[in-house]
Amino acid sequence: MSCVSHLVERRVGGSRMVSGRAIARRIAALDPVRDHEEATHLSVEVRYGDAIFVHAAYTVAFARQVAIPSIARIVYRTGTGDMMRNVRRRNDDTLVFFGEMLRHGHSSARARAVIDRMEQIHSRFGISDADKLYTLASLALEADRILEHLGLRVFTESEKVARYHFWRGVGEYMGLVVPPSPEQFLAWTRDYERAHYAYTDGGRALVDQLFLDWRQRWFPGPLRRQSDGVLLLLFERELRSVHRLPDPPARLVRAAPPVVRGYLALQGVRPHRLDRSWADHFIGARPTPPDFATLGHQGER
């Protein structure tokens, strides 16, 4: 368990299992700027860190990223990219990276080793700083954009500010100039999308791989017929349009908001482990703690 979770465990209740309401009180007591690492871990890993919710938000964020042709070209690599070869492993590795950063805090030595490893991978492909910043924006902002699209309000303003400062800290360690407020970061992001979103065959192929992973991971047997419609609910119209995706079925559009609202309300109050992390959900059979050198792109084999 991280030092952050030890601190919270003493203050919130002394048990590894703590109610969502107690966690919410703890988050509310934290300063969203000074304590943003702890607040973000508690918010997006502990209280709302169920694997399916994390994977859904990540999937939409990745679809946004590959709506930028320069990003799609690098990830697709004429069909030879890791996402095309083994989409589940590629997604799991990335989510373990993010989980390690969130669990330990971006300023920790372990998180910085993760960021260094990711930058080592990125250096092979000549990714521009602007595209890196857009990728960072999708991580910082996507959960709120999805919820706004569904007409739901889950995170407090304090949680949103803390999450912005967390990913700003990651970006600054990477040498990026991050817009100085959440509102300005969102405005920059929307401007970047208006300027750069475009359909590409590679981007669509990558999105199809994302849907394949979603379908196979969460929807067994006859439920699989519903999988694409459920995920499409989370895509804004503009994002569906750029990837030439269909609209979700009308019956799901009507049914989804109360179902998602009820699911998130349950997550907000039920007991959670204070040390839970995205990394635990997606580590699979890999060694624990993970060896970062074995995660992510390994070069041509």
N, C-alpha and C positions, 0 to 999 in steps of 0.2 A: 504494500500500500504506500502511496506517496506521502511525503511529509504534509502536504495540504490536507489529505484525508485524516491523518492523525490529529491535526489541529482541530478540524471540524468535529471529529468524533468526540473529543473531550468536551467541546463546547455545546454540541447539540444533544448528546444523550449517552455517550459511553458505549453504545451498542453498535455492532456492525450493521444492523438493520434499523433504519431510521425512517419515520413516516415522511411522506412528501410534504406535508404541512410544516413539519419541523425544519426540513431542508429549505422550504420557501422562507421561513422566518430567518434562518441563518443568512440566506442570500440577501434578504432585505436589510439585514444589519451590516452588511459589508459595503465598503466604499467601492463603487463600480470602476473607478480609475485606479486607486491604490491597490485594491484587492481583486483586480479583474481576473487573475489566474484562478484563484480559488472559486470565485463566483461562476466562472465559465465552466469549470470542471463540474461543479454541483448542478448547474443548470442543464447542460447539454449531454453530459455523460451519466450523471446519477439520476436526476429527476426525470428527464425526458430522453434517456439514452437507450431505449429498447432497440434491438438490432434492426427490426423491420423499419422503424421510423428513421433511424440513422441511414440505412441503406437507401430508403426512398429519397431522402433529401440529397444524399450524395449523388444519386443517379440523375436527378434533375439538374443539380449543379454541374455535373459532367456534361450533360446534354447542352447546357448553356455554353460551356467552354468550347465544345467542338462545333458550335454554331459560328465560331470565329474561324474563317478558312485557314489562317496561318497556324492556329492550334490544331485544327483537324488534320492538316497535312503532316504535322510532326507526329501526332499520335497514330494516324492511320499507316503512314509510311508504305504506300502502295500495297496495303493489305498484309504487310509483314510485321506490323507493330504488335506489342505484347497484348493489347486489347483484342486484336483479331485472332491471336494464337490461343490465348487462354484467358478469357475475360474474367472468370471468377478469381483466378489467382491474382491477376492485375488489380482488381478491385480490392481484394482482401489485403494485399500488400499495402496499398495506399491508405486504407482505413486503419490498419495497424500503425502506420506512420503517424496519422492524425491522432489516434488514440494515445499514443505514447507522449505526444506533445501536450495533449489536454490533461492527461493524468498527472504529469510531472510539472507542468507549467513551462511556457515557452522560454523562460529565462534559465531553466535548469540545464545542467551539463548534458543530461540524457536527451532532452528535447533538442538542444543545439546540435548534438550528434546526428539526430534525425534530419534536421534541416540541412546540415552539411552533406549528408548522404543524398538527400533529394537534389540539392544544388549540383552535386557531382554528376548525378544522372542527367539533369537538365543541361549541363555544360556540353554534353555530347551532341546536342541538337540545335544549339543557337537560338534558344527561345528569347524573344525580346523582353525587356523590362515591362513594357506596356501589357503584353500578354500574361506575364507573371502576375502583374497587379490585378488584371481581370480575373485570373484564376483565384487569387486571394480574395477578391470581392465576392466571388460565388460561395466561398466557404464562410465568409463573415456574414453574408446577407441572405443566403438562400432560404434558410428556415423561415425567416420572417416574410419573405416574398411569397412562399408557398401558402403560409397561413393567411396572408392578406388576400391572395387569390381565392382562397376558400371562404373568405369572409369570417375568419376566426381570429381571436386574440388570445394568445397563450402566455407569451413572455412579457414581463414588465419592462418598462423603459430602462430601469437599472440593469436588467439582464442584457438588453440589447446594447447598451453602452459598454458593459463589461466585455461582451463578445467582440465588439468592434476593437476595443483596446487590446484584447488578446491577439487577434489576427494582425492588428497594426504592429504589435511587438514582433510577431513572426516576420512581417514584411520588412520592418526596419533592420532586423538582423540579416535579412537577405540583401540589404542595401537598396531597398525600394523606397520611393517617396510616396507615402500613403496620404490621401486627402485628410485634412485635419479634424473631421467630424464624421459621425455616421451618415448624416444627411448629405454632406458633400461627397462622401464615398459612393452613396447610392446614386446621386446625380451624375457623378463621373461615370459610373457603371452603365447607366441608361444611355448616356451620350455615346459611350464606346460601342454599345450594342447597336444603336441607330447608325453609327458610322461603319460598322464592320460586319454585322450579321449578314450571312449569305449562304444559300444552299450549296453544298458540295456533295458529290457522290461518296467521298470518304467520310465526311461528317455523318451522313445518313447511315452508312455501313456501321459506323461506331455506335450510333444510337440503337441500331438494330441489335448489336451485341449487348448493349446495356439492357434492353428489353429481354433478351434471351436469359441473361443472368437473373434478372428480377423474376421471370417466369419460372425458371427451374429451381430457384432458391426458396421461394415462398408459396408456390401454388401447386401442390401435388394433385395428380389424377384429374378428375373432372373440374376441379377448381381452376385449372390452368386456363380454361376458356375465358375466365373473368380477369385474368392478370393484366393484359394490356390496357383494358378499359380503366382499371383502378389506377394504374400508373399515369395514364393520359390525363386523369383528373387533376394531377398535380402540375401539369404543364400549362403555362399561360398560352393564350391564343397565339401570340407573336412567336413563341418558341415552337409550338406545333407547326405553325405556318412555315417557318424557315427550314424545318426538317421535313416538310411535306407529310406530316403525320395527320391521321384522322382525328376528328373530334371524339371525345368520350361519349358513350351511350347516354341518352337523355335520362334514363332511369337511374343511372349511377350518379349523374350530376345532381339529381334531386335527393338521392339517398345519402350521398357522401358526407355533407357537412354535419348532420347530427351524429352520424357514426363516428367520424373523426373527433368531433367535440367530446363525445362520451368516452372514447378511448383515451384522449389526452387528459380529460378530467380524472380518470382512474389513475393515470400515471402521476398526476399531480398530488394525489393523496396516499397512494399505497406505499408500503414500506419498500425501501431500496437499500442495497449495500453501498456504503459510502465509498468503497474502493472500486466500484465497478467502472469499467472503461470500454470504449469502443474496441480497443486492442483485444480484450478478452473475447468479444463476440466473434472476431474475424481472424484470430490467430491460427485456428485450425490445428493441424498436427505439427506446426512449426515449434521449435524450442522456445521455452519461456524462462527468462525474458528473451525476446527475439534478438537475433544477431542481425543488425541492420545491414551489414554487407551482403547478406543473402536475400534481402528484400528488394523489390523493385527491379528495374531493367538490368540485366546481367551482360549486355552486349551480345553480339552475334555469336551463336554457338555453331 
